[in-house]
Amino acid sequence: MRKEREDVIERELQLCGYFAIVTSEKMTAFEALNLYKSRDISEKLFGSDKTFLGNRSFRVASSQAAEAKIFIQFIALIIRARIYTLLRKRKAEMPGKPNYLSVPSALKELEKIELIRQPNGNYKLDHAVTATQKVILGAFGLDEKWIKAQARQIGKDIQNAAMPEEQKDDDEDAENEEY
């Protein structure tokens, strides 16, 4: 009859609940744990992409198309992980814990930033950037000025795309003339 090795069991029980994280960068234990948790979340999301990204069946005609789809999903999860990390960092800096700094809530809030076409053909922001949107944008190192500049540029690009080719050529010639 075999006897239990109580010393081995006791040593294993002492290790329960502990783990080691080895990093190549200098960081505090708190920073390492947060980074580990964010990567763990990404791995879980990638593992469950069949439901999260609507992948019950691939619905592709070739293995090359399936590989491309998986690659795009992988890139989307990297972007999502980056958004999650930045929002989490911003949330930690703020007093209280605003519920709009989750990935789905932040994306839903930022979707409200829209351009509308004016009767004169110009494009502008539909509404002013809200305080909530400013906080979210701040997490990404962006501000209201950047949004307005991007809106102006997109408006110009839309107008130029809608312009007849002959008028575009005339406008380009006028810009290239020296005075």
C-alpha positions in Angstrom: 0.0 0.0 0.0 1.2 3.5 -0.9 1.6 6.2 1.6 0.8 9.8 0.9 3.8 12.1 0.7 2.4 14.8 3.0 5.5 17.0 2.6 5.0 17.2 -1.2 1.3 17.9 -0.9 2.1 20.6 1.7 4.7 22.2 -0.6 2.3 22.2 -3.5 -0.5 23.8 -1.4 1.8 26.6 -0.4 2.2 27.5 -4.0 -1.5 27.7 -4.7 -2.6 31.1 -5.7 0.9 32.3 -6.6 2.4 32.9 -10.0 5.5 34.6 -11.5 5.5 37.0 -14.4 8.8 37.6 -16.1 9.1 40.7 -18.2 11.8 42.2 -20.4 10.9 45.7 -19.3 11.2 47.3 -15.9 7.8 47.8 -14.3 6.1 47.6 -11.0 4.3 44.5 -10.0 1.0 46.4 -10.4 1.9 47.4 -14.0 3.0 43.9 -14.8 -0.2 42.4 -13.5 -2.3 44.9 -15.4 -0.4 44.1 -18.6 -0.8 40.4 -18.0 -4.5 40.7 -17.4 -5.0 42.8 -20.6 -3.2 40.2 -22.6 -5.1 37.4 -21.0 -8.3 39.1 -22.0 -7.1 39.4 -25.6 -6.2 35.8 -25.7 -9.6 34.8 -24.3 -11.3 37.0 -26.9 -9.3 35.5 -29.7 -10.1 32.0 -28.4 -13.8 32.9 -28.4 -13.9 34.7 -31.7 -16.5 32.3 -33.0 -19.1 34.1 -31.0 -17.5 37.6 -30.5 -16.8 38.2 -34.2 -19.6 36.2 -35.7 -17.5 33.3 -36.7 -19.7 30.3 -36.1 -18.8 29.3 -39.6 -16.2 31.0 -41.8 -18.3 31.2 -44.9 -15.3 31.5 -47.2 -14.5 29.8 -50.4 -10.9 29.0 -49.9 -8.3 28.4 -47.2 -6.6 31.6 -48.3 -9.8 33.6 -47.6 -10.1 31.9 -44.2 -6.5 32.9 -43.3 -7.2 36.5 -44.4 -10.3 36.6 -42.2 -8.4 35.2 -39.2 -5.6 37.8 -39.7 -8.1 40.7 -39.9 -9.7 39.4 -36.7 -6.3 39.2 -35.0 -5.6 42.8 -36.0 -9.0 43.9 -34.7 -8.3 42.2 -31.3 -4.9 43.9 -31.1 -6.6 47.3 -31.6 -9.3 46.4 -29.1 -6.7 45.4 -26.6 -4.9 48.8 -27.1 -8.2 50.6 -26.6 -8.9 48.6 -23.5 -5.5 49.4 -22.0 -5.7 53.1 -22.7 -9.2 53.4 -21.3 -8.3 51.4 -18.2 -5.3 53.6 -17.6 -7.4 56.8 -18.0 -10.0 55.3 -15.6 -7.4 54.7 -13.0 -6.3 58.3 -13.2 -9.8 59.6 -12.6 -11.6 60.1 -9.3 -14.5 57.7 -9.2 -15.0 55.0 -11.8 -16.9 56.3 -14.8 -18.8 53.5 -16.5 -18.3 55.1 -20.0 -14.7 54.1 -20.1 -15.3 50.5 -21.1 -14.6 49.6 -24.7 -18.2 49.1 -25.9 -19.4 52.3 -24.1 -16.5 54.4 -25.4 -17.0 53.2 -29.0 -20.7 53.9 -28.8 -20.1 57.4 -27.4 -17.5 58.2 -30.1 -19.9 57.0 -32.9 -22.0 60.0 -32.1 -19.3 62.3 -33.6 -20.7 62.8 -37.1 -20.3 65.1 -40.0 -23.3 66.6 -41.7 -23.6 68.3 -45.1 -24.7 71.9 -45.0 -27.0 73.5 -47.6 -23.9 75.3 -49.1 -22.2 71.9 -49.7 -19.7 72.3 -46.8 -19.4 69.6 -44.1 -19.2 70.2 -40.4 -19.6 68.4 -37.1 -23.2 67.7 -36.3 -22.8 68.5 -32.6 -20.1 69.9 -30.4 -17.8 67.4 -28.8 -19.2 66.5 -25.4 -17.4 66.4 -22.1 -17.6 62.6 -22.0 -16.2 62.4 -25.6 -13.4 64.7 -24.5 -12.4 62.4 -21.6 -12.5 59.4 -24.0 -10.4 61.2 -26.6 -8.0 62.3 -23.9 -7.3 58.6 -23.2 -6.0 58.3 -26.8 -4.0 61.5 -26.6 -6.5 63.4 -28.8 -8.5 66.5 -28.2 -11.4 68.6 -29.6 -9.0 70.6 -31.8 -7.8 67.4 -33.5 -11.4 66.2 -34.1 -12.3 69.5 -35.7 -9.2 69.5 -37.9 -10.0 66.0 -39.0 -13.6 66.9 -39.7 -12.5 69.8 -41.8 -10.1 67.6 -43.8 -12.7 64.9 -44.3 -15.2 67.5 -45.4 -12.7 68.8 -48.0 -11.9 65.3 -49.2 -15.6 64.5 -49.6 -16.2 67.7 -51.5 -13.2 67.0 -53.8 -14.4 63.4 -54.4 -17.8 64.7 -55.5 -16.3 67.4 -57.8 -16.3 66.8 -61.5 -12.8 65.8 -62.9 -12.5 69.0 -65.0 -13.1 71.2 -62.0 -10.5 69.2 -60.0 -7.9 69.8 -62.7 -8.6 73.5 -62.7 -8.4 73.7 -59.0 -5.0 71.8 -59.0 -3.7 74.1 -61.7 -4.7 77.2 -59.7 -2.9 75.8 -56.6 0.3 75.1 -58.6 0.6 78.5 -60.1 3.3 80.8 -58.8 2.6 84.4 -58.1 
